Amino acid sequence: MPSATKPNVALVGDRNFLLLLAGQNLSAFGDWFRTVTTIGLIYAWTGSAANLSLLFISSLFPAVVVSSFLGPLIDRFSRRTLMVVADLARVLVGCGFVLLIPLESPALLYLLLAINGAFSGLYLPARSALIPEIIKPHHLSRANSILATSFSAAMLIATGLGGLLADIWSAQTIYLIDAATFLLSAVCLVLINPRRQPTPAKPHVSYLEQVREGMREIKKSRSIQCAIWILMAREAALSVVYVIFSLYILQVVNQGNFGLGLGHTATGMGQILGGLTLAAYFKKRTFTPEHYRRWATLSLLLLGLFHTISYQQGDFSFFLLLVVIANLWYSPIDVLSSTNIMTCAKPEVQGRVFASSLALSRLFYLGGFLLMALIGNALSVTAIAWGMGGFLLLAALLHHILAAKLTAARSDLTVKETYP
């Protein structure tokens, strides 16, 4: 195993990693900067929880469809090039927001969000599959921790500024900034030089068969299934959280856009601290199935517990503190699941595995928003929070049982081997 300091030094001095880090953060900044403004616009125009749910649904459904069927493209073509195409397309979407906002039409906003979501469905699995092409295997867990932490930092800055500036700057100005961030991200990606390229698919294999190959890789690996399960459970719960989060701030404590900015800032702070803690943990440890099982289960449990408690509070300051604590457990789920897939899935099908993982997790995410569209106006925020917490408790227990069986059965294997 490398010394404790070498992984960190290697990543800090790795040009490809730094370019990917910059590109990811610029994209994340643009996404969240736009999201805060869009939430405020939709709520101002409609005042409806159902419409807030539709805002997220319009972004998620196209991402599910695209990632379900375009996985083979990620394994066939340059993942970097696909990411650049996705970023440039989202530049045009940002400009479209600028032109259409004066019409004050939620339907047009949903349409642009759907187009943006479709290209995100291409960008995200391509990004995950690109990481092992530019990062050495023993650096993966730490690299994923740094990427997750920096993503949270970008979200914190973007949402904090978005909430503060939404009442000062016009929506058009914010959407122009959104478009500019994607353009800069594309420039960073163009400069990346991957150390290896994906293996092209065999000419005689049909496109549908290539999709099936990715699904078969998931079916034969219980370890990959566990990693995808914790993502699905978290996404289902967080879609509910995103809606009641806005409702709590805008309705229960009446804090307005400034309160939304503070709330998202607290969310980002928690995710940054969680990511930094995990990065420090893996600085002197290698990734093992036991680490994965223990921390993934604990993260799901504590995520649900603290989110549930936070929405029972009437004091906004105490709510913000609990939001920070709850989100400590967000980044570990991302890092642990992604690293588990990277170490277990064969390189030639990783694009399809990540695409399927994104599709399945976003399908659960979409399901949570559909549920909120039905019950968001009928049940209280506190009641919905209790239901969400109970779901995560059951999900954590199920994950613990499945992962414990894997660890006990294959404890003698290295993390590079795929569990049957």
Secondary structure, DSSP 4 states (H G I P E B T S, - for coil): ---SSHHHHHHHT-HHHHHHHHHHHHHHHHHHHHHHHHHHHHHHHH--HHHHHHHHHHHHHHHHHHHHHSHHHHHHS-HHHHHHHHHHHHHHHHHHHHHHGGG--HHHHHHHHHHHHHHHHHHHHHHHHHHHHHS-GGGHHHHHHHHHHHHHHHHHHHHHHHHHHTTTS-HHHHHHHHHHHHHHHHHHHHT---SS-PPPPPTTS-HHHHHHHHHHHHHT-HHHHHHHHHHHHHHHHHHHHHHHHHHIIIIIS--HHHHHHHHHHHHHHHHHHHHHHHHHHTTSS---HHHHHHHHHHHHHHHHHHHHHHTT-S-HHHHHHHHHHHGGGHHHHHHHHHHHHHHHS-GGGHHHHHHHHHHHHHHHHHHHHHHHHHHTTTS-HHHHHHHHHHHHHHHHHHHHHHHHHHHHHSTTS-TTSPP-
